[in-house]
Amino acid sequence: MKILIAGGAGYIGSHTVQELILDGYDVTVFDNFSTGKRDFLPSVRIFEGDLMDKKSIEEAFDKTDFDAVLHFASLIEVGESYANPSKYYTHNLFSSLNLLDVMLKKGVNKFIFSSSAAVYGNPETSPISEDHPLRPINPYGQTKYFVEKILEDYDRAHDLKFISLRYFNASGADPEGQRGEVHNPETHLIPNILLFLLDKRDSFFLYGTDFPTPDGSAVRDYIHVKDLAKAHVLALKRLSLKPESEFINLGTNKGYSVLEIIDKVEQITGKPVRYTTSPRRLGDPPVLLASKDKAERLLGWTLEYSDIETIIQTAWNWHSKL
Ligand SMILES: NC(=O)c1ccc[n+]([C@@H]2O[C@H](COP(=O)([O-])OP(=O)(O)OC[C@H]3O[C@@H](n4cnc5c(N)ncnc54)[C@H](O)[C@@H]3O)[C@@H](O)[C@H]2O)c1
């Protein structure tokens, strides 16, 4: 199968490219390299283009008859999306619409979308299952929600078959050390602690000590990026065998508080983590935990790398090497 991967040079995309190649897929990466890195990619066809430019998408489709498309390319910073919602709505919606419209014009109707736990907003129940109400509380989450609605409408109107994968906290790095997490600015917890320990950050802030959780810090569901990547391969297989659109959470159903993560990092790195406490950030729910039942049932997905020690150890190996 020939697969186009939009945003394939980024953190999660590049891990998925690697898994697809290992599974024998013919992969083309479409990326503008705004945040993605060429060094993250194994030997693979690369098309440098921008999803905001429909012509460049058409050129990529003119070169190859794709069977399916995976879409990772998005602006991803929640904080920036509050400050500049127009940038987020414009980029995340138009880039997705351009990609979908070219796909359908070229007769490709299988699509896998990188969605997010941010579509749920403040959870009413925990763990969160896919039928939980969708009430995103920040513009970034809204863009994921709107793309999901567009996908449903395109399914009804154009027979688009999609799987929208709602990731919880992607974390960890390639165990072989070829690729890992690099965002600029980095807003994710584990890389921020590790960068601080490596003297690449002046300070490390613990946001919120008064959440209604056992130790007062926020609890999140950390999922290893290699397990996430494998879920995409399974989702592609499912779409080929059973072309039905689905929304599927990707998480572990196990949570760690920020203080527990700090403790684990200290154990694994042997270094003390000195932090500065700060008030809660806007729109940070106390606990986000995924139900993984649907992913297990529909995709046959099993977790191999998502124990917290492997997550932190692989991330530490990656960041120390940089
Ligand atoms: N990292 C997480 O914890 C997390 C959690 C939930 C959802 N997600 C979603 O997963 C996806 C991937 O996230 P990531 O952490 O790998 O981000 P990333 O920034 O590392 O990767 C995004 C990739 O898309 C490319 N890109 C961006 N805009 C583009 C455009 N207009 N045209 C072509 N290429 C473009 C970038 O160059 C980069 O290679 C995003 O859609 C994000 O919203 C990530």
PDBQT file of the ligand as one rigid body, heavy atoms in Angstrom, charges set to zero:
ROOT
HETATM    1  N1  LIG A 401       2.629  15.496  21.040  1.00  0.00    +0.000 N 
HETATM    2  C1  LIG A 401       1.523  15.187  21.695  1.00  0.00    +0.000 C 
HETATM    3  O1  LIG A 401       1.544  14.876  22.914  1.00  0.00    +0.000 OA
HETATM    4  C2  LIG A 401       0.182  15.197  20.994  1.00  0.00    +0.000 A 
HETATM    5  C3  LIG A 401      -0.976  14.916  21.734  1.00  0.00    +0.000 A 
HETATM    6  C4  LIG A 401      -2.205  14.916  21.071  1.00  0.00    +0.000 A 
HETATM    7  C5  LIG A 401      -2.273  15.150  19.713  1.00  0.00    +0.000 A 
HETATM    8  N2  LIG A 401      -1.132  15.433  19.022  1.00  0.00    +0.000 N 
HETATM    9  C6  LIG A 401      -1.230  15.687  17.572  1.00  0.00    +0.000 C 
HETATM   10  O2  LIG A 401      -0.306  14.863  16.895  1.00  0.00    +0.000 OA
HETATM   11  C7  LIG A 401       0.167  15.513  15.709  1.00  0.00    +0.000 C 
HETATM   12  C8  LIG A 401       1.679  15.468  15.682  1.00  0.00    +0.000 C 
HETATM   13  O3  LIG A 401       2.203  16.110  16.839  1.00  0.00    +0.000 OA
HETATM   14  P1  LIG A 401       3.785  16.217  17.070  1.00  0.00    +0.000 P 
HETATM   15  O4  LIG A 401       4.001  16.334  18.532  1.00  0.00    +0.000 OA
HETATM   16  O5  LIG A 401       4.465  15.120  16.306  1.00  0.00    +0.000 OA
HETATM   17  O6  LIG A 401       4.083  17.637  16.391  1.00  0.00    +0.000 OA
HETATM   18  P2  LIG A 401       5.324  18.088  15.499  1.00  0.00    +0.000 P 
HETATM   19  O7  LIG A 401       5.305  19.583  15.477  1.00  0.00    +0.000 OA
HETATM   20  O8  LIG A 401       6.574  17.421  15.928  1.00  0.00    +0.000 OA
HETATM   21  O9  LIG A 401       4.947  17.548  14.037  1.00  0.00    +0.000 OA
HETATM   22  C9  LIG A 401       4.131  18.250  13.130  1.00  0.00    +0.000 C 
HETATM   23  C10 LIG A 401       4.704  18.033  11.730  1.00  0.00    +0.000 C 
HETATM   24  O10 LIG A 401       3.852  18.680  10.773  1.00  0.00    +0.000 OA
HETATM   25  C11 LIG A 401       4.637  19.505   9.901  1.00  0.00    +0.000 C 
HETATM   26  N3  LIG A 401       3.749  20.598   9.464  1.00  0.00    +0.000 N 
HETATM   27  C12 LIG A 401       3.133  21.527  10.229  1.00  0.00    +0.000 A 
HETATM   28  N4  LIG A 401       2.393  22.349   9.462  1.00  0.00    +0.000 NA
HETATM   29  C13 LIG A 401       2.520  21.916   8.188  1.00  0.00    +0.000 A 
HETATM   30  C14 LIG A 401       1.995  22.359   6.932  1.00  0.00    +0.000 A 
HETATM   31  N5  LIG A 401       1.195  23.421   6.839  1.00  0.00    +0.000 N 
HETATM   32  N6  LIG A 401       2.335  21.676   5.822  1.00  0.00    +0.000 NA
HETATM   33  C15 LIG A 401       3.163  20.594   5.879  1.00  0.00    +0.000 A 
HETATM   34  N7  LIG A 401       3.693  20.146   7.025  1.00  0.00    +0.000 NA
HETATM   35  C16 LIG A 401       3.394  20.805   8.163  1.00  0.00    +0.000 A 
HETATM   36  C17 LIG A 401       5.818  19.950  10.765  1.00  0.00    +0.000 C 
HETATM   37  O11 LIG A 401       6.943  20.375  10.024  1.00  0.00    +0.000 OA
HETATM   38  C18 LIG A 401       6.087  18.662  11.548  1.00  0.00    +0.000 C 
HETATM   39  O12 LIG A 401       6.910  17.784  10.800  1.00  0.00    +0.000 OA
HETATM   40  C19 LIG A 401      -0.433  16.917  15.738  1.00  0.00    +0.000 C 
HETATM   41  O13 LIG A 401      -1.570  16.925  14.916  1.00  0.00    +0.000 OA
HETATM   42  C20 LIG A 401      -0.839  17.103  17.191  1.00  0.00    +0.000 C 
HETATM   43  O14 LIG A 401      -1.909  17.998  17.326  1.00  0.00    +0.000 OA
HETATM   44  C21 LIG A 401       0.091  15.459  19.624  1.00  0.00    +0.000 A 
ENDROOT
TORSDOF 0
